[in-house]
Amino acid sequence: MRGASRVRERLRRDLKIGAIKPVRAATTVKRPRRTQASRTSEAREKLLKATLEVLVDRGYNGLTTKEVATRAGLSNGALVHHYGTKADLIMAATAFIYDRAIEKGRAIAASQKAQRDPLDAFINDCLSVYFDWPFIAATEVLVVARTDPTLMNQIERLMRHFRQTMNDIWLPVFEQSGLGRQQASFILLTTLNMIRGMAINSLWQGNMAHYKELMREWVLLVKRGALNDGRINITLRRGS
């Protein structure tokens, strides 16, 4: 199983948790008064980052709003003011991390590397989601949601939005490399589902060397033209 401490450190690095430290004022220059909107935004971001940290450390069932509020440096009352229930808080945090993942994926897809080698860039994008804390946090929610229809409906909408957005970002990149729509869809879907399956397997096995070997062979098959015989009849479904 992946070390919780390593995952936590990557989470803190990616979200810059703890990166901003209070500094004593050296002069008497007054700072502009912050608006209510900015204070609200800052409080919510602190709560969401703290939620993700506790979720990675404790899991869904071990997460308490009291610990989240404490880590965020806010009161329980402030937490309830912004997020009425534990489920509301966790869904907002899950949406927060996947919005970040979309931003990151969009930047990777627009890079020169993606233009030169879309498959390699797409693999790196998928690995950053499914082999790191975004997928760990979402998995914690999905396990609980399996027997909670209301929670499942919320997480399903969120995940469908994420997947559809990423498909819309990446499919044109593959097509711009000269692939047809069906071939590009097949490569994208197959790569995605291989990595998602490996990510689930890694929760107990964690054989990264084996996963990399499988991905290298898959990339070689694609680049050697093994999928160019024209028999592929796959198109992306919305949110798949």
N, C-alpha and C positions, 0 to 999 in steps of 0.2 A: 504494500500500500504506500502511496506517496506520502512523504514526511509532512506532517501538518506544519511544522516550523518553517520548512522551505516554502510551502504554499503561502503561509501567512506573510513571509517576508516579500514574496512577489506581489501579493495583494497590497501590502503597505507601500511598496515601491510604485506600483502602477497607479494607485489612487492617491499617492503622496500623503498617506496617513502619517501624521506626526511630523511632516516636513516643515510646517509653519510653526515657529515658536514665538511666544510673546516677547517683545523687545521693549525695554524701558525707554521712555521718551527722554531724549537728551536735550531737548529744547522746549520752549513754551509755545511753540507754534501749534495752533489748534487744528485738529483734523476736521475735514468736512463731516457734518452729521450724516450718518448713514440713514438711508430710507428704510421704511418698514419692509419693503419688498426685498431689499438686500439682506436685512437681518433674517427674514424668513427663509430666504434661499440658503444662507449660510448655515442656519440651524438644521434645515432638512438635509443638506449635504453631510453635515457631521453625523446625523442620525443614520443615514444610509450607509456611510462608510463604516460606522461602528457596527451596524447590523451585519454587514458582510464579514467583518472580522470575527464577530461572535459566531456567525453561521459556519464559517470555516473551522473555528476552534471547537464548537460545541455540537454542531448539527442542528437541525430544525427543532427537534424535541427538547434539546438542552438549552435553546436560546430563550432568555427571559428579557422582557422589556426593561426591567430594572437594570440588568447588566449593560444593555445597549445604552440606556440613558447615562449610566455612570461612565462608560468608555467615551461617550460623546461629550461629556462634561456638561450635561444638561439635566434638568429635573424630570421626574416621571410625568409631572403635569405638562411640561413642555412637549414631551414625546406624544402624550395622548392628544394634545392640541393639534399636532400635525398629522398623526396617524392613530386613528381610533382603536384599532385592534392589532394584534400581533400579525395576523394574516395581511392586513393592509400594509404594515411596515415591511414585511418580507417581500411582498409582491412589488412594492415600490423600489426596494433595493435590487431585486432581480431585474426589473426594467432598467434601472440605472446602469447596471453592469453591461447589459446587452446593448444599451444605447452607446456606451463606450466602445463595445466590440464592433458595432456598426461603423463608428467613426474611424477606428483603427483599420478595419477592413477596407473602407472606402479609400483611405490613404495608401494602403498597400496596392490596391487595384489600380490606382492612378500613377504608381511609380514606374520608373523606366524598367526596373527589373521585371515587373508584371508584363510590360509590353514585349520584352525579350523572351520571357519564359513564364507564360501565365500559369501553367500547371504547378511549377515549383513555388511560385508566389502564392497560389491558392492553397497549396499544402501548408505552407508556413502560416498563413492566416488561420486555417482550420486548427492547426496545432496550438496556436496561441489561445484559442477558445476552448477546445475540447480536452487539452492536456494541461489545463491550468485552472485557476480558481473560478472563472466564470461558470464552467461546466460543473465543477464540484458544488458550487452554491446552488445552481439550478437543479442538480440531481437530488440534493437534500429536499428541495421543495417538491419535485416530481414524485419521490417515494411516498411522501405524506399525501399528496394530491390523488394518488391512485384510489384511495378510499374516501375521498372528500370531493364530491361532484362540483361544489361551488369553487373550491380552490383549483380543481383541474380545469374548469372552464376559464378561469383567469390566466393560468399559466399556459394553457393551450393557445389562447389568443396572443399572448405575448411571444411565445416561441414561433408561432406561425408568422407573425409580423416580422420577427427577426430573420427567419429563413427566407421569406419572400423578398425582403429588402436585400439580403446578401445575394440571392439569385439574380435580382435585377442589377446589382452592381457587377457581378462576376461574369455572367453569361456573355455580355457584349465584349468583354476582354478576351474570352476564348474565341469568339466569332471573329474579332479583329485580327486574330493570328492566322485566319484562313480556314477555320473549321466551319462546317455547316451547322445549322441550329440543332439538329438531332444528335450529331456526333458530339458537339460541345455540351449539350445537355447530359448525354450519357457519361462523358468523362467527369463532369462536375458532380453529378449524382453519385457515381460509383466511388470517386475519391472521397467525397463527403461521408458516405455511409461506411466506407472502410475505416476512416479515422474515428467516426463516432463509435463504431464497434470496438475498435482497439481501446478507446478511452474507457468504455465500460469494463472491458477485460482488465485494464490496468489498475482498476480499483482493488483487485486482489492479487493479480499476477505481476504486473509492472515490468514486463520484459521489453524494455525500450529498444534494445539491440535487435530483437526479433521484429518489432514493428517497423523499424527503419529498414530492415532487410526486405520486408514485404513491400514497403512503399517504393524502394529503389527498383524492385522488379516490375512493379506496376508502371512506374515512370518510363522504364525501358521499353515495355510493351507499347505504350502510347507513342513514344518518340520513334520507335522502329516501324510504325505504321500498321501495327497489328489490328487496328480498329478501322482500317480504310477499305474494307471489302464491301461497304454499302448496305450491309444487312441490318444495321442498327435502326430500330424504330422506337425510340424513346424521346419523349418530350417532358419538360418540367411541368408538374402540376403546381398550382398555387400553394405556396407554403410547404412544399415537400422537402 
